[in-house]
């Protein structure tokens, strides 16, 4: 049985800087993901550290936080059937070199760090991540 889910998507600073927001949003909507909410924000390094806390022990953690807070980002709630998996397929592998053709990271990613997008990796994390950016 399929179900309607919500997931979080972030268009990262490299993609915002290169004016790719509309192109990326088009990929989501053409693949049956509705953009329920969207906002452009600039988060602090402290907020980025909090958001990426799950990666705290990893060697790339500080760079990741510095990067996410380096410029404006667009955060979105995507909704659709199996939204978490659909979004992850659309994004492609973390490293753009390894990503499948026509995925967002293959099309727009610059490097493993500047890979243009973030998406929740599970329904549980999607709930936490949506709450993080869209506390009402």
C-alpha positions in Angstrom: 0.0 0.0 0.0 1.4 3.4 -1.0 1.1 6.4 1.2 1.2 10.1 1.0 4.3 11.4 2.9 6.1 14.6 3.5 9.8 15.1 3.3 12.2 18.1 3.7 14.2 19.3 0.8 16.9 22.0 0.9 18.3 23.7 -2.1 21.8 24.5 -0.9 23.8 27.7 -1.3 25.7 26.7 -4.4 22.4 26.1 -6.3 20.7 29.2 -5.0 23.8 31.2 -6.0 23.6 29.8 -9.5 19.9 30.6 -9.8 18.8 27.0 -10.1 15.9 27.1 -7.6 13.2 27.1 -10.3 14.9 24.3 -12.3 15.1 22.1 -9.2 11.5 22.9 -8.1 10.4 21.9 -11.6 12.1 18.5 -11.2 10.1 17.9 -8.0 6.7 19.0 -9.5 7.2 17.0 -12.7 7.8 13.9 -10.6 4.5 14.2 -8.6 6.0 15.9 -5.5 3.9 18.9 -4.4 5.7 21.8 -2.8 3.6 22.4 0.3 5.7 25.2 1.7 8.9 26.9 0.5 10.9 29.7 2.0 14.3 31.3 1.3 16.3 31.8 4.5 19.9 32.3 5.6 20.8 30.2 8.7 23.6 30.8 11.1 26.5 28.3 11.7 24.9 27.4 15.1 21.6 26.6 13.4 23.4 24.5 10.8 25.3 22.7 13.6 22.0 21.9 15.3 20.5 20.7 12.0 23.4 18.4 11.1 23.9 17.2 14.7 23.5 13.6 13.5 26.8 14.0 11.6 28.6 15.5 14.6 31.2 12.7 14.8 32.0 12.7 11.1 35.1 14.4 9.7 33.1 16.5 7.3 30.8 17.9 10.0 32.4 21.4 10.4 32.7 21.9 6.7 29.1 20.9 6.2 27.9 23.4 8.8 30.0 26.2 7.4 28.8 25.5 3.9 25.1 25.3 4.7 25.3 28.6 6.5 27.5 30.3 3.8 24.6 31.8 1.9 20.8 31.7 1.3 19.1 28.3 1.1 15.6 27.4 0.1 13.8 25.0 2.4 10.7 23.1 1.2 8.2 20.6 2.4 7.6 18.2 -0.4 4.5 16.0 -0.3 3.6 13.0 -2.4 3.4 9.2 -2.6 6.5 7.8 -1.0 7.9 11.3 -0.9 11.1 10.4 1.0 12.2 7.7 -1.5 11.0 9.7 -4.5 13.0 12.7 -3.4 16.1 10.6 -2.8 15.9 9.1 -6.2 15.5 12.5 -7.8 18.5 13.9 -5.9 20.9 11.1 -6.8 24.1 9.9 -5.0 25.8 12.3 -2.6 28.8 12.5 -4.9 27.6 14.0 -8.2 30.3 11.9 -10.0 28.5 8.8 -8.8 24.9 10.1 -9.4 22.7 8.6 -12.1 22.1 10.6 -15.2 19.4 13.3 -15.0 19.4 13.3 -11.2 19.6 16.8 -9.5 23.1 16.2 -8.3 24.3 14.8 -11.7 22.8 17.9 -13.4 23.8 20.6 -10.9 26.1 19.3 -8.2 29.7 20.7 -8.2 31.3 18.3 -5.7 30.5 16.0 -2.9 30.2 19.0 -0.6 28.5 21.4 -3.0 25.9 18.9 -4.3 23.1 21.4 -4.6 20.4 19.6 -2.5 19.6 17.9 0.8 16.7 15.6 1.4 15.5 13.7 4.4 16.7 10.0 4.5 13.7 8.6 6.4 10.2 9.4 7.5 11.3 9.9 11.1 14.1 12.4 10.0 11.7 14.1 7.7 9.4 14.9 10.6 12.3 16.2 12.7 13.8 18.3 9.8 10.4 19.8 8.8 9.8 20.7 12.4 13.3 22.3 12.5 12.6 24.7 9.6 8.8 25.1 9.8 8.1 25.4 13.5 4.7 27.1 13.5 
